[in-house]
Amino acid sequence: MTEPLSRRERLRAEAFAEITELAMAQVAEGGPSALSLNAIAKQMRMSGPAIYRYFASRDELLMKLVVDVYGDLAETLGQALEQARRRRPDARVRAVADAYRRWALEHPGQYPLLLAGGLARGDQPSEIAIASQRAMQHVLVALSDLAVDRPAPALKLPRDDLEAQLASWARDRGAGDDMPWLLRLAIVTWQRLHGHIALELEGVHTAMGISSEALYRTEVDAIIAEATARRQT
């Protein structure tokens, strides 16, 4: 049986949760660049130095937000996949893609955190890699179900280059032994969805007088077509 928290531990946990909540509100309103430990301390009527007893740096707090956002996204994608489990494989892919886009449009301030909110890419914390993989795994499952009868990739991957990199990426993130072409397809799917959503959030399609919805549907159709493509002879 877990021992109850002491009063000091409970107060610390409450402060930790409040800091995180206020930080997420900052990001939701102004994006990752709006995150400010000093502003949070002021809101909580806490001294500037005192807040660093909870988070040693802005990047540490930012990492916490990134992990939380990926967790929320992963839960959203997982629910979409589960709710579509009795539907056709292509409908399940659409359900996951739709859930991803809908989540992004409902969380425009937090969405940039999926790119780690500006944290250095070279030394990205393992916590973020693990959290992002939970979300990616739902995309992999949906695509693998769709492509289960596909005998071979439509594009030959260079074994000494991209294939090896994909295998390494999968091992590092615990993605299992999925075939390199499936991993490539999952990454390309994410790139396509991200590219579309980023432009949609910036209002680029509207400025062009083009329907974001129609463009999005075309993109998902292309993803499904590649996933089900047969080997070209």
Secondary structure, DSSP 8 states (H G I E B T S, - for coil): ------HHHHHHHHHHHHHHHHHHHHHHHH-GGG--HHHHHHHTT--HHHHTTT-SSHHHHHHHHHHHHHHHHHHHHHHHHHHTTTS-HHHHHHHHHHHHHHHHHH-TTTGGGGGGGG--STT--HHHHHHHHHHHHHHHHHHHHHTTT--S-SS---IIIIIHHHHHHHHHTT--S--HHHHHHHHHHHHHHHHHHHHHHTTHHHHHT--HHHHHHHHHHHHHHHHT-----
